[in-house]
């Protein structure tokens, strides 16, 4: 784990969240389309949450701190 960089990991999750937003909708319809859209929304949420995390790596233990409280004015 000497070469593990939590800053790079968090950045990759930010990139994944952005990629989900740019993801093209495949030529599917009906229930399959709804499932694809729902999965994309879940993927974006998960990737964005981790992409916004503060991180700490101490003695081989990675801790992600994620504030889920609404921002003021929301």
PDB file of N, H, CA, C and O in Angstrom:
ATOM      1  N   UNK A   1       0.823  -1.202   0.000  1.00  0.00           N
ATOM      2  CA  UNK A   1       0.000   0.000   0.000  1.00  0.00           C
ATOM      3  C   UNK A   1       0.864   1.262   0.000  1.00  0.00           C
ATOM      4  O   UNK A   1       0.334   2.369   0.100  1.00  0.00           O
ATOM      5  N   UNK A   2       2.177   1.112  -0.110  1.00  0.00           N
ATOM      6  H   UNK A   2       2.607   0.213  -0.192  1.00  0.00           H
ATOM      7  CA  UNK A   2       3.054   2.275  -0.093  1.00  0.00           C
ATOM      8  C   UNK A   2       2.769   3.232  -1.246  1.00  0.00           C
ATOM      9  O   UNK A   2       2.976   4.438  -1.118  1.00  0.00           O
ATOM     10  N   UNK A   3       2.298   2.701  -2.365  1.00  0.00           N
ATOM     11  H   UNK A   3       2.130   1.721  -2.469  1.00  0.00           H
ATOM     12  CA  UNK A   3       2.055   3.557  -3.522  1.00  0.00           C
ATOM     13  C   UNK A   3       0.604   4.029  -3.620  1.00  0.00           C
ATOM     14  O   UNK A   3       0.240   4.686  -4.595  1.00  0.00           O
ATOM     15  N   UNK A   4      -0.220   3.710  -2.641  1.00  0.00           N
ATOM     16  H   UNK A   4       0.076   3.176  -1.849  1.00  0.00           H
ATOM     17  CA  UNK A   4      -1.621   4.144  -2.642  1.00  0.00           C
ATOM     18  C   UNK A   4      -1.693   5.620  -2.262  1.00  0.00           C
ATOM     19  O   UNK A   4      -1.117   6.043  -1.259  1.00  0.00           O
ATOM     20  N   UNK A   5      -2.406   6.395  -3.073  1.00  0.00           N
ATOM     21  H   UNK A   5      -2.874   6.051  -3.887  1.00  0.00           H
ATOM     22  CA  UNK A   5      -2.580   7.820  -2.809  1.00  0.00           C
ATOM     23  C   UNK A   5      -4.079   8.109  -2.694  1.00  0.00           C
ATOM     24  O   UNK A   5      -4.788   8.105  -3.701  1.00  0.00           O
ATOM     25  N   UNK A   6      -4.563   8.360  -1.480  1.00  0.00           N
ATOM     26  H   UNK A   6      -3.987   8.364  -0.662  1.00  0.00           H
ATOM     27  CA  UNK A   6      -5.998   8.600  -1.320  1.00  0.00           C
ATOM     28  C   UNK A   6      -6.481   9.845  -2.060  1.00  0.00           C
ATOM     29  O   UNK A   6      -7.643   9.911  -2.462  1.00  0.00           O
ATOM     30  N   UNK A   7      -5.607  10.825  -2.242  1.00  0.00           N
ATOM     31  H   UNK A   7      -4.663  10.770  -1.915  1.00  0.00           H
ATOM     32  CA  UNK A   7      -5.998  12.022  -2.991  1.00  0.00           C
ATOM     33  C   UNK A   7      -6.309  11.656  -4.437  1.00  0.00           C
ATOM     34  O   UNK A   7      -7.280  12.144  -5.015  1.00  0.00           O
ATOM     35  N   UNK A   8      -5.483  10.798  -5.012  1.00  0.00           N
ATOM     36  H   UNK A   8      -4.694  10.401  -4.542  1.00  0.00           H
ATOM     37  CA  UNK A   8      -5.737  10.337  -6.377  1.00  0.00           C
ATOM     38  C   UNK A   8      -7.016   9.508  -6.449  1.00  0.00           C
ATOM     39  O   UNK A   8      -7.769   9.619  -7.416  1.00  0.00           O
ATOM     40  N   UNK A   9      -7.268   8.680  -5.440  1.00  0.00           N
ATOM     41  H   UNK A   9      -6.656   8.589  -4.654  1.00  0.00           H
ATOM     42  CA  UNK A   9      -8.486   7.866  -5.430  1.00  0.00           C
ATOM     43  C   UNK A   9      -9.730   8.756  -5.411  1.00  0.00           C
ATOM     44  O   UNK A   9     -10.668   8.537  -6.178  1.00  0.00           O
ATOM     45  N   UNK A  10      -9.731   9.757  -4.535  1.00  0.00           N
ATOM     46  H   UNK A  10      -8.969   9.935  -3.913  1.00  0.00           H
ATOM     47  CA  UNK A  10     -10.875  10.667  -4.448  1.00  0.00           C
ATOM     48  C   UNK A  10     -11.047  11.413  -5.776  1.00  0.00           C
ATOM     49  O   UNK A  10     -12.173  11.618  -6.230  1.00  0.00           O
ATOM     50  N   UNK A  11      -9.953  11.813  -6.388  1.00  0.00           N
ATOM     51  H   UNK A  11      -9.039  11.647  -6.019  1.00  0.00           H
ATOM     52  CA  UNK A  11     -10.028  12.499  -7.689  1.00  0.00           C
ATOM     53  C   UNK A  11     -10.635  11.588  -8.756  1.00  0.00           C
ATOM     54  O   UNK A  11     -11.404  12.046  -9.601  1.00  0.00           O
ATOM     55  N   UNK A  12     -10.290  10.301  -8.718  1.00  0.00           N
ATOM     56  H   UNK A  12      -9.665   9.929  -8.032  1.00  0.00           H
ATOM     57  CA  UNK A  12     -10.871   9.360  -9.688  1.00  0.00           C
ATOM     58  C   UNK A  12     -12.377   9.263  -9.515  1.00  0.00           C
ATOM     59  O   UNK A  12     -13.106   9.152 -10.501  1.00  0.00           O
ATOM     60  N   UNK A  13     -12.855   9.305  -8.278  1.00  0.00           N
ATOM     61  H   UNK A  13     -12.263   9.395  -7.477  1.00  0.00           H
ATOM     62  CA  UNK A  13     -14.301   9.261  -8.059  1.00  0.00           C
ATOM     63  C   UNK A  13     -14.971  10.525  -8.579  1.00  0.00           C
ATOM     64  O   UNK A  13     -16.082  10.458  -9.105  1.00  0.00           O
ATOM     65  N   UNK A  14     -14.315  11.682  -8.442  1.00  0.00           N
ATOM     66  H   UNK A  14     -13.413  11.736  -8.015  1.00  0.00           H
ATOM     67  CA  UNK A  14     -14.866  12.915  -9.027  1.00  0.00           C
ATOM     68  C   UNK A  14     -14.972  12.777 -10.543  1.00  0.00           C
ATOM     69  O   UNK A  14     -15.968  13.175 -11.147  1.00  0.00           O
ATOM     70  N   UNK A  15     -13.923  12.203 -11.152  1.00  0.00           N
ATOM     71  H   UNK A  15     -13.114  11.880 -10.661  1.00  0.00           H
ATOM     72  CA  UNK A  15     -13.938  11.996 -12.599  1.00  0.00           C
ATOM     73  C   UNK A  15     -15.054  11.036 -13.001  1.00  0.00           C
ATOM     74  O   UNK A  15     -15.714  11.249 -14.018  1.00  0.00           O
ATOM     75  N   UNK A  16     -15.267  10.002 -12.229  1.00  0.00           N
ATOM     76  H   UNK A  16     -14.731   9.829 -11.403  1.00  0.00           H
ATOM     77  CA  UNK A  16     -16.335   9.038 -12.534  1.00  0.00           C
ATOM     78  C   UNK A  16     -17.702   9.702 -12.443  1.00  0.00           C
ATOM     79  O   UNK A  16     -18.575   9.442 -13.272  1.00  0.00           O
ATOM     80  N   UNK A  17     -17.894  10.555 -11.444  1.00  0.00           N
ATOM     81  H   UNK A  17     -17.185  10.766 -10.770  1.00  0.00           H
ATOM     82  CA  UNK A  17     -19.179  11.255 -11.320  1.00  0.00           C
ATOM     83  C   UNK A  17     -19.421  12.120 -12.553  1.00  0.00           C
ATOM     84  O   UNK A  17     -20.527  12.146 -13.093  1.00  0.00           O
ATOM     85  N   UNK A  18     -18.382  12.826 -12.995  1.00  0.00           N
ATOM     86  H   UNK A  18     -17.483  12.805 -12.556  1.00  0.00           H
ATOM     87  CA  UNK A  18     -18.512  13.668 -14.192  1.00  0.00           C
ATOM     88  C   UNK A  18     -18.793  12.813 -15.422  1.00  0.00           C
ATOM     89  O   UNK A  18     -19.577  13.205 -16.286  1.00  0.00           O
ATOM     90  N   UNK A  19     -18.161  11.653 -15.505  1.00  0.00           N
ATOM     91  H   UNK A  19     -17.524  11.334 -14.803  1.00  0.00           H
ATOM     92  CA  UNK A  19     -18.365  10.762 -16.658  1.00  0.00           C
ATOM     93  C   UNK A  19     -19.794  10.241 -16.710  1.00  0.00           C
ATOM     94  O   UNK A  19     -20.359  10.085 -17.793  1.00  0.00           O
ATOM     95  N   UNK A  20     -20.381   9.972 -15.553  1.00  0.00           N
ATOM     96  H   UNK A  20     -19.922  10.098 -14.673  1.00  0.00           H
ATOM     97  CA  UNK A  20     -21.769   9.490 -15.523  1.00  0.00           C
ATOM     98  C   UNK A  20     -22.690  10.565 -16.087  1.00  0.00           C
ATOM     99  O   UNK A  20     -23.633  10.257 -16.817  1.00  0.00           O
ATOM    100  N   UNK A  21     -22.422  11.825 -15.752  1.00  0.00           N
ATOM    101  H   UNK A  21     -21.656  12.075 -15.159  1.00  0.00           H
ATOM    102  CA  UNK A  21     -23.250  12.921 -16.259  1.00  0.00           C
ATOM    103  C   UNK A  21     -23.168  13.025 -17.787  1.00  0.00           C
ATOM    104  O   UNK A  21     -24.128  13.445 -18.432  1.00  0.00           O
ATOM    105  N   UNK A  22     -22.023  12.645 -18.363  1.00  0.00           N
ATOM    106  H   UNK A  22     -21.243  12.304 -17.839  1.00  0.00           H
ATOM    107  CA  UNK A  22     -21.829  12.731 -19.813  1.00  0.00           C
ATOM    108  C   UNK A  22     -22.242  11.456 -20.530  1.00  0.00           C
ATOM    109  O   UNK A  22     -22.259  11.414 -21.761  1.00  0.00           O
ATOM    110  N   UNK A  23     -22.575  10.418 -19.776  1.00  0.00           N
ATOM    111  H   UNK A  23     -22.561  10.451 -18.776  1.00  0.00           H
ATOM    112  CA  UNK A  23     -22.890   9.102 -20.351  1.00  0.00           C
ATOM    113  C   UNK A  23     -24.068   9.205 -21.307  1.00  0.00           C
ATOM    114  O   UNK A  23     -25.114   9.748 -20.952  1.00  0.00           O
ATOM    115  N   UNK A  24     -23.903   8.688 -22.512  1.00  0.00           N
ATOM    116  H   UNK A  24     -23.054   8.246 -22.800  1.00  0.00           H
ATOM    117  CA  UNK A  24     -24.993   8.668 -23.485  1.00  0.00           C
ATOM    118  C   UNK A  24     -26.005   7.589 -23.126  1.00  0.00           C
ATOM    119  O   UNK A  24     -25.657   6.540 -22.584  1.00  0.00           O
ATOM    120  N   UNK A  25     -27.236   7.864 -23.432  1.00  0.00           N
ATOM    121  H   UNK A  25     -27.519   8.716 -23.872  1.00  0.00           H
ATOM    122  CA  UNK A  25     -28.304   6.909 -23.189  1.00  0.00           C
ATOM    123  C   UNK A  25     -28.329   5.904 -24.339  1.00  0.00           C
ATOM    124  O   UNK A  25     -28.462   6.296 -25.498  1.00  0.00           O
ATOM    125  N   UNK A  26     -28.203   4.620 -24.029  1.00  0.00           N
ATOM    126  H   UNK A  26     -28.096   4.302 -23.087  1.00  0.00           H
ATOM    127  CA  UNK A  26     -28.222   3.623 -25.107  1.00  0.00           C
ATOM    128  C   UNK A  26     -29.613   3.546 -25.738  1.00  0.00           C
ATOM    129  O   UNK A  26     -30.593   4.004 -25.151  1.00  0.00           O
ATOM    130  N   UNK A  27     -29.690   2.972 -26.920  1.00  0.00           N
ATOM    131  H   UNK A  27     -28.893   2.600 -27.397  1.00  0.00           H
ATOM    132  CA  UNK A  27     -30.989   2.888 -27.607  1.00  0.00           C
ATOM    133  C   UNK A  27     -31.888   1.825 -26.978  1.00  0.00           C
ATOM    134  O   UNK A  27     -32.119   0.764 -27.558  1.00  0.00           O
ATOM    135  N   UNK A  28     -32.380   2.125 -25.802  1.00  0.00           N
ATOM    136  H   UNK A  28     -32.193   2.987 -25.331  1.00  0.00           H
ATOM    137  CA  UNK A  28     -33.309   1.224 -25.120  1.00  0.00           C
ATOM    138  C   UNK A  28     -34.563   2.003 -24.783  1.00  0.00           C
ATOM    139  O   UNK A  28     -34.546   3.232 -24.722  1.00  0.00           O
ATOM    140  N   UNK A  29     -35.638   1.289 -24.567  1.00  0.00           N
ATOM    141  H   UNK A  29     -35.652   0.290 -24.617  1.00  0.00           H
ATOM    142  CA  UNK A  29     -36.882   1.957 -24.243  1.00  0.00           C
ATOM    143  C   UNK A  29     -37.592   1.279 -23.098  1.00  0.00           C
ATOM    144  O   UNK A  29     -37.170   0.227 -22.617  1.00  0.00           O
ATOM    145  N   UNK A  30     -38.656   1.881 -22.674  1.00  0.00           N
ATOM    146  H   UNK A  30     -38.999   2.736 -23.064  1.00  0.00           H
ATOM    147  CA  UNK A  30     -39.516   1.307 -21.655  1.00  0.00           C
ATOM    148  C   UNK A  30     -38.822   1.073 -20.326  1.00  0.00           C
ATOM    149  O   UNK A  30     -38.113   1.936 -19.809  1.00  0.00           O
ATOM    150  N   UNK A  31     -39.048  -0.127 -19.785  1.00  0.00           N
ATOM    151  H   UNK A  31     -39.624  -0.828 -20.206  1.00  0.00           H
ATOM    152  CA  UNK A  31     -38.511  -0.480 -18.476  1.00  0.00           C
ATOM    153  C   UNK A  31     -36.982  -0.456 -18.461  1.00  0.00           C
ATOM    154  O   UNK A  31     -36.379  -0.017 -17.481  1.00  0.00           O
ATOM    155  N   UNK A  32     -36.351  -0.927 -19.543  1.00  0.00           N
ATOM    156  H   UNK A  32     -36.840  -1.284 -20.339  1.00  0.00           H
ATOM    157  CA  UNK A  32     -34.887  -0.933 -19.598  1.00  0.00           C
ATOM    158  C   UNK A  32     -34.327   0.485 -19.529  1.00  0.00           C
ATOM    159  O   UNK A  32     -33.308   0.728 -18.883  1.00  0.00           O
ATOM    160  N   UNK A  33     -34.999   1.414 -20.197  1.00  0.00           N
ATOM    161  H   UNK A  33     -35.827   1.217 -20.721  1.00  0.00           H
ATOM    162  CA  UNK A  33     -34.560   2.818 -20.167  1.00  0.00           C
ATOM    163  C   UNK A  33     -34.662   3.369 -18.752  1.00  0.00           C
ATOM    164  O   UNK A  33     -33.739   4.028 -18.273  1.00  0.00           O
ATOM    165  N   UNK A  34     -35.767   3.107 -18.090  1.00  0.00           N
ATOM    166  H   UNK A  34     -36.517   2.572 -18.479  1.00  0.00           H
ATOM    167  CA  UNK A  34     -35.961   3.590 -16.723  1.00  0.00           C
ATOM    168  C   UNK A  34     -34.907   3.002 -15.780  1.00  0.00           C
ATOM    169  O   UNK A  34     -34.385   3.703 -14.914  1.00  0.00           O
ATOM    170  N   UNK A  35     -34.598   1.712 -15.952  1.00  0.00           N
ATOM    171  H   UNK A  35     -35.023   1.142 -16.656  1.00  0.00           H
ATOM    172  CA  UNK A  35     -33.576   1.073 -15.119  1.00  0.00           C
ATOM    173  C   UNK A  35     -32.201   1.690 -15.380  1.00  0.00           C
ATOM    174  O   UNK A  35     -31.441   1.924 -14.440  1.00  0.00           O
ATOM    175  N   UNK A  36     -31.879   1.952 -16.638  1.00  0.00           N
ATOM    176  H   UNK A  36     -32.497   1.762 -17.401  1.00  0.00           H
ATOM    177  CA  UNK A  36     -30.594   2.560 -16.985  1.00  0.00           C
ATOM    178  C   UNK A  36     -30.474   3.945 -16.347  1.00  0.00           C
ATOM    179  O   UNK A  36     -29.437   4.277 -15.773  1.00  0.00           O
ATOM    180  N   UNK A  37     -31.522   4.743 -16.446  1.00  0.00           N
ATOM    181  H   UNK A  37     -32.364   4.473 -16.913  1.00  0.00           H
ATOM    182  CA  UNK A  37     -31.509   6.090 -15.873  1.00  0.00           C
ATOM    183  C   UNK A  37     -31.382   6.030 -14.358  1.00  0.00           C
ATOM    184  O   UNK A  37     -30.616   6.795 -13.771  1.00  0.00           O
ATOM    185  N   UNK A  38     -32.118   5.138 -13.722  1.00  0.00           N
ATOM    186  H   UNK A  38     -32.740   4.517 -14.198  1.00  0.00           H
ATOM    187  CA  UNK A  38     -32.037   4.986 -12.265  1.00  0.00           C
ATOM    188  C   UNK A  38     -30.628   4.574 -11.842  1.00  0.00           C
ATOM    189  O   UNK A  38     -30.105   5.083 -10.851  1.00  0.00           O
ATOM    190  N   UNK A  39     -30.016   3.658 -12.583  1.00  0.00           N
ATOM    191  H   UNK A  39     -30.442   3.244 -13.388  1.00  0.00           H
ATOM    192  CA  UNK A  39     -28.657   3.223 -12.251  1.00  0.00           C
ATOM    193  C   UNK A  39     -27.665   4.359 -12.432  1.00  0.00           C
ATOM    194  O   UNK A  39     -26.744   4.510 -11.629  1.00  0.00           O
ATOM    195  N   UNK A  40     -27.839   5.152 -13.470  1.00  0.00           N
ATOM    196  H   UNK A  40     -28.587   5.029 -14.122  1.00  0.00           H
ATOM    197  CA  UNK A  40     -26.944   6.294 -13.696  1.00  0.00           C
ATOM    198  C   UNK A  40     -27.061   7.297 -12.551  1.00  0.00           C
ATOM    199  O   UNK A  40     -26.053   7.852 -12.116  1.00  0.00           O
ATOM    200  N   UNK A  41     -28.268   7.534 -12.062  1.00  0.00           N
ATOM    201  H   UNK A  41     -29.087   7.082 -12.416  1.00  0.00           H
ATOM    202  CA  UNK A  41     -28.462   8.457 -10.945  1.00  0.00           C
ATOM    203  C   UNK A  41     -27.784   7.926  -9.681  1.00  0.00           C
ATOM    204  O   UNK A  41     -27.157   8.688  -8.946  1.00  0.00           O
ATOM    205  N   UNK A  42     -27.910   6.633  -9.430  1.00  0.00           N
ATOM    206  H   UNK A  42     -28.419   6.014 -10.028  1.00  0.00           H
ATOM    207  CA  UNK A  42     -27.264   6.019  -8.272  1.00  0.00           C
ATOM    208  C   UNK A  42     -25.752   6.072  -8.411  1.00  0.00           C
ATOM    209  O   UNK A  42     -25.051   6.408  -7.456  1.00  0.00           O
ATOM    210  N   UNK A  43     -25.240   5.741  -9.604  1.00  0.00           N
ATOM    211  H   UNK A  43     -25.809   5.468 -10.380  1.00  0.00           H
ATOM    212  CA  UNK A  43     -23.797   5.797  -9.843  1.00  0.00           C
ATOM    213  C   UNK A  43     -23.265   7.206  -9.591  1.00  0.00           C
ATOM    214  O   UNK A  43     -22.251   7.383  -8.915  1.00  0.00           O
ATOM    215  N   UNK A  44     -23.958   8.209 -10.141  1.00  0.00           N
ATOM    216  H   UNK A  44     -24.782   8.065 -10.690  1.00  0.00           H
ATOM    217  CA  UNK A  44     -23.517   9.592  -9.961  1.00  0.00           C
ATOM    218  C   UNK A  44     -23.485   9.952  -8.490  1.00  0.00           C
ATOM    219  O   UNK A  44     -22.504  10.519  -8.009  1.00  0.00           O
ATOM    220  N   UNK A  45     -24.546   9.628  -7.771  1.00  0.00           N
ATOM    221  H   UNK A  45     -25.343   9.166  -8.162  1.00  0.00           H
ATOM    222  CA  UNK A  45     -24.622   9.963  -6.346  1.00  0.00           C
ATOM    223  C   UNK A  45     -23.477   9.324  -5.569  1.00  0.00           C
ATOM    224  O   UNK A  45     -22.805   9.992  -4.783  1.00  0.00           O
ATOM    225  N   UNK A  46     -23.258   8.043  -5.788  1.00  0.00           N
ATOM    226  H   UNK A  46     -23.804   7.500  -6.427  1.00  0.00           H
ATOM    227  CA  UNK A  46     -22.205   7.324  -5.065  1.00  0.00           C
ATOM    228  C   UNK A  46     -20.819   7.894  -5.392  1.00  0.00           C
ATOM    229  O   UNK A  46     -20.021   8.150  -4.491  1.00  0.00           O
ATOM    230  N   UNK A  47     -20.542   8.091  -6.675  1.00  0.00           N
ATOM    231  H   UNK A  47     -21.190   7.883  -7.408  1.00  0.00           H
ATOM    232  CA  UNK A  47     -19.239   8.610  -7.075  1.00  0.00           C
ATOM    233  C   UNK A  47     -19.039  10.035  -6.564  1.00  0.00           C
ATOM    234  O   UNK A  47     -17.946  10.379  -6.115  1.00  0.00           O
ATOM    235  N   UNK A  48     -20.081  10.868  -6.627  1.00  0.00           N
ATOM    236  H   UNK A  48     -20.969  10.588  -6.992  1.00  0.00           H
ATOM    237  CA  UNK A  48     -19.973  12.254  -6.178  1.00  0.00           C
ATOM    238  C   UNK A  48     -19.750  12.331  -4.672  1.00  0.00           C
ATOM    239  O   UNK A  48     -18.969  13.160  -4.204  1.00  0.00           O
ATOM    240  N   UNK A  49     -20.425  11.480  -3.913  1.00  0.00           N
ATOM    241  H   UNK A  49     -21.059  10.807  -4.294  1.00  0.00           H
ATOM    242  CA  UNK A  49     -20.244  11.489  -2.459  1.00  0.00           C
ATOM    243  C   UNK A  49     -18.792  11.173  -2.106  1.00  0.00           C
ATOM    244  O   UNK A  49     -18.178  11.884  -1.312  1.00  0.00           O
ATOM    245  N   UNK A  50     -18.252  10.126  -2.684  1.00  0.00           N
ATOM    246  H   UNK A  50     -18.751   9.548  -3.330  1.00  0.00           H
ATOM    247  CA  UNK A  50     -16.864   9.765  -2.378  1.00  0.00           C
ATOM    248  C   UNK A  50     -15.908  10.811  -2.955  1.00  0.00           C
ATOM    249  O   UNK A  50     -14.869  11.098  -2.360  1.00  0.00           O
ATOM    250  N   UNK A  51     -16.253  11.375  -4.101  1.00  0.00           N
ATOM    251  H   UNK A  51     -17.097  11.142  -4.584  1.00  0.00           H
ATOM    252  CA  UNK A  51     -15.421  12.413  -4.695  1.00  0.00           C
ATOM    253  C   UNK A  51     -15.350  13.680  -3.859  1.00  0.00           C
ATOM    254  O   UNK A  51     -14.407  14.459  -3.997  1.00  0.00           O
ATOM    255  N   UNK A  52     -16.331  13.897  -2.998  1.00  0.00           N
ATOM    256  H   UNK A  52     -17.097  13.264  -2.885  1.00  0.00           H
ATOM    257  CA  UNK A  52     -16.339  15.071  -2.113  1.00  0.00           C
ATOM    258  C   UNK A  52     -15.759  14.773  -0.733  1.00  0.00           C
ATOM    259  O   UNK A  52     -15.724  15.654   0.126  1.00  0.00           O
ATOM    260  N   UNK A  53     -15.310  13.554  -0.516  1.00  0.00           N
ATOM    261  H   UNK A  53     -15.338  12.839  -1.214  1.00  0.00           H
ATOM    262  CA  UNK A  53     -14.838  13.145   0.806  1.00  0.00           C
ATOM    263  C   UNK A  53     -13.507  13.784   1.177  1.00  0.00           C
ATOM    264  O   UNK A  53     -12.641  14.011   0.332  1.00  0.00           O
ATOM    265  N   UNK A  54     -13.375  14.064   2.462  1.00  0.00           N
ATOM    266  H   UNK A  54     -14.078  13.880   3.149  1.00  0.00           H
ATOM    267  CA  UNK A  54     -12.072  14.387   3.025  1.00  0.00           C
ATOM    268  C   UNK A  54     -11.475  13.051   3.441  1.00  0.00           C
ATOM    269  O   UNK A  54     -12.202  12.168   3.897  1.00  0.00           O
ATOM    270  N   UNK A  55     -10.181  12.889   3.293  1.00  0.00           N
ATOM    271  H   UNK A  55      -9.591  13.606   2.923  1.00  0.00           H
ATOM    272  CA  UNK A  55      -9.583  11.595   3.581  1.00  0.00           C
ATOM    273  C   UNK A  55      -8.394  11.717   4.519  1.00  0.00           C
ATOM    274  O   UNK A  55      -7.744  12.757   4.627  1.00  0.00           O
ATOM    275  N   UNK A  56      -8.145  10.602   5.191  1.00  0.00           N
ATOM    276  H   UNK A  56      -8.673   9.757   5.103  1.00  0.00           H
ATOM    277  CA  UNK A  56      -6.984  10.510   6.068  1.00  0.00           C
ATOM    278  C   UNK A  56      -6.501   9.065   6.025  1.00  0.00           C
ATOM    279  O   UNK A  56      -7.294   8.132   6.146  1.00  0.00           O
ATOM    280  N   UNK A  57      -5.219   8.893   5.854  1.00  0.00           N
ATOM    281  H   UNK A  57      -4.574   9.651   5.756  1.00  0.00           H
ATOM    282  CA  UNK A  57      -4.606   7.570   5.832  1.00  0.00           C
ATOM    283  C   UNK A  57      -3.586   7.524   6.968  1.00  0.00           C
ATOM    284  O   UNK A  57      -2.540   8.171   6.908  1.00  0.00           O
ATOM    285  N   UNK A  58      -3.910   6.746   8.006  1.00  0.00           N
ATOM    286  H   UNK A  58      -4.760   6.221   8.055  1.00  0.00           H
ATOM    287  CA  UNK A  58      -3.053   6.657   9.180  1.00  0.00           C
ATOM    288  C   UNK A  58      -2.807   5.190   9.494  1.00  0.00           C
ATOM    289  O   UNK A  58      -3.752   4.428   9.696  1.00  0.00           O
ATOM    290  N   UNK A  59      -1.558   4.799   9.533  1.00  0.00           N
ATOM    291  H   UNK A  59      -0.791   5.419   9.368  1.00  0.00           H
ATOM    292  CA  UNK A  59      -1.177   3.423   9.873  1.00  0.00           C
ATOM    293  C   UNK A  59      -1.920   2.386   9.044  1.00  0.00           C
ATOM    294  O   UNK A  59      -2.332   1.345   9.558  1.00  0.00           O
ATOM    295  N   UNK A  60      -2.088   2.679   7.752  1.00  0.00           N
ATOM    296  H   UNK A  60      -1.753   3.524   7.335  1.00  0.00           H
ATOM    297  CA  UNK A  60      -2.735   1.728   6.854  1.00  0.00           C
ATOM    298  C   UNK A  60      -4.251   1.722   6.909  1.00  0.00           C
ATOM    299  O   UNK A  60      -4.884   0.887   6.263  1.00  0.00           O
ATOM    300  N   UNK A  61      -4.853   2.640   7.672  1.00  0.00           N
ATOM    301  H   UNK A  61      -4.339   3.318   8.197  1.00  0.00           H
ATOM    302  CA  UNK A  61      -6.311   2.714   7.766  1.00  0.00           C
ATOM    303  C   UNK A  61      -6.776   3.981   7.046  1.00  0.00           C
ATOM    304  O   UNK A  61      -6.420   5.095   7.429  1.00  0.00           O
ATOM    305  N   UNK A  62      -7.571   3.789   6.004  1.00  0.00           N
ATOM    306  H   UNK A  62      -7.859   2.884   5.693  1.00  0.00           H
ATOM    307  CA  UNK A  62      -8.124   4.909   5.250  1.00  0.00           C
ATOM    308  C   UNK A  62      -9.465   5.300   5.860  1.00  0.00           C
ATOM    309  O   UNK A  62     -10.361   4.469   6.010  1.00  0.00           O
ATOM    310  N   UNK A  63      -9.584   6.568   6.205  1.00  0.00           N
ATOM    311  H   UNK A  63      -8.855   7.242   6.083  1.00  0.00           H
ATOM    312  CA  UNK A  63     -10.837   7.091   6.739  1.00  0.00           C
ATOM    313  C   UNK A  63     -11.344   8.165   5.789  1.00  0.00           C
ATOM    314  O   UNK A  63     -10.624   9.107   5.460  1.00  0.00           O
ATOM    315  N   UNK A  64     -12.585   8.016   5.355  1.00  0.00           N
ATOM    316  H   UNK A  64     -13.171   7.250   5.622  1.00  0.00           H
ATOM    317  CA  UNK A  64     -13.233   9.029   4.524  1.00  0.00           C
ATOM    318  C   UNK A  64     -14.249   9.760   5.388  1.00  0.00           C
ATOM    319  O   UNK A  64     -15.069   9.132   6.056  1.00  0.00           O
ATOM    320  N   UNK A  65     -14.196  11.059   5.374  1.00  0.00           N
ATOM    321  H   UNK A  65     -13.530  11.570   4.830  1.00  0.00           H
ATOM    322  CA  UNK A  65     -15.153  11.878   6.123  1.00  0.00           C
ATOM    323  C   UNK A  65     -16.043  12.571   5.106  1.00  0.00           C
ATOM    324  O   UNK A  65     -15.574  13.326   4.254  1.00  0.00           O
ATOM    325  N   UNK A  66     -17.331  12.302   5.212  1.00  0.00           N
ATOM    326  H   UNK A  66     -17.713  11.689   5.904  1.00  0.00           H
ATOM    327  CA  UNK A  66     -18.291  12.810   4.234  1.00  0.00           C
ATOM    328  C   UNK A  66     -19.403  13.539   4.977  1.00  0.00           C
ATOM    329  O   UNK A  66     -20.133  12.931   5.760  1.00  0.00           O
ATOM    330  N   UNK A  67     -19.532  14.826   4.737  1.00  0.00           N
ATOM    331  H   UNK A  67     -18.939  15.320   4.101  1.00  0.00           H
ATOM    332  CA  UNK A  67     -20.559  15.638   5.371  1.00  0.00           C
ATOM    333  C   UNK A  67     -21.812  15.596   4.495  1.00  0.00           C
ATOM    334  O   UNK A  67     -21.842  16.158   3.400  1.00  0.00           O
ATOM    335  N   UNK A  68     -22.835  14.923   4.999  1.00  0.00           N
ATOM    336  H   UNK A  68     -22.810  14.467   5.889  1.00  0.00           H
ATOM    337  CA  UNK A  68     -24.083  14.783   4.231  1.00  0.00           C
ATOM    338  C   UNK A  68     -25.135  15.817   4.618  1.00  0.00           C
ATOM    339  O   UNK A  68     -26.261  15.797   4.121  1.00  0.00           O
ATOM    340  N   UNK A  69     -24.750  16.710   5.505  1.00  0.00           N
ATOM    341  H   UNK A  69     -23.835  16.727   5.909  1.00  0.00           H
ATOM    342  CA  UNK A  69     -25.701  17.766   5.897  1.00  0.00           C
ATOM    343  C   UNK A  69     -25.927  18.710   4.726  1.00  0.00           C
ATOM    344  O   UNK A  69     -25.000  18.985   3.964  1.00  0.00           O
ATOM    345  N   UNK A  70     -27.158  19.212   4.576  1.00  0.00           N
ATOM    346  H   UNK A  70     -27.910  18.989   5.195  1.00  0.00           H
ATOM    347  CA  UNK A  70     -27.404  20.154   3.483  1.00  0.00           C
ATOM    348  C   UNK A  70     -26.592  21.434   3.708  1.00  0.00           C
ATOM    349  O   UNK A  70     -26.400  21.877   4.840  1.00  0.00           O
ATOM    350  N   UNK A  71     -26.130  22.004   2.619  1.00  0.00           N
ATOM    351  H   UNK A  71     -26.287  21.644   1.699  1.00  0.00           H
ATOM    352  CA  UNK A  71     -25.425  23.276   2.706  1.00  0.00           C
ATOM    353  C   UNK A  71     -26.424  24.371   3.040  1.00  0.00           C
ATOM    354  O   UNK A  71     -27.614  24.261   2.745  1.00  0.00           O
ATOM    355  N   UNK A  72     -25.921  25.424   3.658  1.00  0.00           N
ATOM    356  H   UNK A  72     -24.955  25.514   3.897  1.00  0.00           H
ATOM    357  CA  UNK A  72     -26.817  26.539   3.993  1.00  0.00           C
ATOM    358  C   UNK A  72     -27.478  27.096   2.741  1.00  0.00           C
ATOM    359  O   UNK A  72     -26.837  27.252   1.701  1.00  0.00           O
ATOM    360  N   UNK A  73     -28.744  27.385   2.853  1.00  0.00           N
ATOM    361  H   UNK A  73     -29.264  27.258   3.698  1.00  0.00           H
ATOM    362  CA  UNK A  73     -29.469  27.943   1.732  1.00  0.00           C
ATOM    363  C   UNK A  73     -30.075  26.906   0.804  1.00  0.00           C
ATOM    364  O   UNK A  73     -30.713  27.262  -0.186  1.00  0.00           O
ATOM    365  N   UNK A  74     -29.885  25.623   1.109  1.00  0.00           N
ATOM    366  H   UNK A  74     -29.366  25.334   1.914  1.00  0.00           H
ATOM    367  CA  UNK A  74     -30.466  24.580   0.245  1.00  0.00           C
ATOM    368  C   UNK A  74     -31.758  24.095   0.841  1.00  0.00           C
ATOM    369  O   UNK A  74     -32.409  23.219   0.273  1.00  0.00           O
TER     370      UNK A  74
END
